Amino acid sequence: MSQAESSIAQAPQHRGVINRYRGWLPGIPDHAVATLGEGGTPLIEAPCVSEKVGASVHLKFEGLNPTASFKDRGMTVALSRAAARGERLSICASTGNTAASAAAYSARAGMTCFVVVPVGKIAMGKAVQILAHGARVVQIEGNFDDALRISQRAAAEMDDVALVNSVNPDRIEGQKTSAFEISESLGAPPEALALPVGNAGNITAYWRGFSEWRDAGYSEHAPRMLGFQAAGSAPLVEGHDVQNPETVASAIRIGAPASKEGALAAMRESGGLIESVTDEEILDAQLLLAREEGVFCEPASAAGVAGLLKLAGEGRAPTGTVVSVLTGHGLKDPDVILARNRLPDPLPADFDTVADYMRREGG
Ligand SMILES: *Cc1c(COP(=O)(O)O)cnc(C)c1O
């Protein structure tokens, strides 16, 4: 074998979070592992955001998971364990990404997936994924919180049904692996972690991951957890559930977070905070990330960066190394971009016209 061939053969392959972090996760028999190679997402330096915030900001781009959101980390564990128990059906309530991920991993695990979603509220890219993977869609005339109540009852009262929302502890276990990856990439955990908060499973999972990493002796400290909700959907900031949550960031449009206690503990124990950002701040941060850093995330995913910019404006930004989690890919929600931008009218197929246009727009 030539040297080039042998180095290709030996290149380490990322084979999913169960294979990589098995000792940190609940037991899963080999034959039941349902993986699509999730995790191993890039940690990208963000010079523009760093300059504005006054810290060394990195982006953990979870939009590069197999179904384009971080939900895959938890779903591989939840569906593998459900398959190992012999369950045949999965069910979840969803604002879109949980359903897209559950649909894909259920297909992989050979299970039939039911998704309960608020009618007309699912972003286009997510709806397309759910249909492509063949999940059975139940559209209800209600919001996410209604959908979760119905799904929980179905799993409790019917046979062979696995609930794969983040109230399923396997989801949190899988999602905590991102904290390990970040600590390994940087050589140590960051000083702070900024992320969007909806149902609050992810902030709970990150705090567990960083805490376990520290308690195992791999680091001296754990980061401050900086969680950001959308202003129209901020029950943890207001201190009570919100009846009709509203925000452009559909992935965090949740009025009664299931993992509320976990989120508040993460904030308290890490010396962090949970605050809100407006839709305008979210959309501005999404645009900044896309146009200045070259990273396209969905609106909800930009809430962490929006929050860092807001803190910086008030002289309260964290310093040192900061990671912002970009939870999902921008292609999930094309309508948000198309509402603010459109393709221009066509030009004649003529060099001079195109050259004129380039001189005008080239800056
Ligand atoms: C699910 C989701 C969130 C919110 O995560 P929680 O665990 O519900 O707090 C944020 N962004 C995206 C893109 C999501 O899919």
The ligand as an ORCA input file, in Angstrom:
! r2SCAN-3c Opt
* xyz 0 1
  C     -35.212     22.568     19.585
  C     -34.506     23.787     19.140
  C     -34.156     24.829     20.015
  C     -34.586     24.844     21.453
  O     -33.992     23.830     22.212
  P     -34.668     23.422     23.618
  O     -33.965     22.204     24.031
  O     -36.129     23.179     23.306
  O     -34.499     24.581     24.528
  C     -33.435     25.894     19.530
  N     -33.069     25.964     18.230
  C     -33.383     24.988     17.357
  C     -32.958     25.141     15.934
  C     -34.101     23.874     17.774
  O     -34.415     22.931     16.884
*
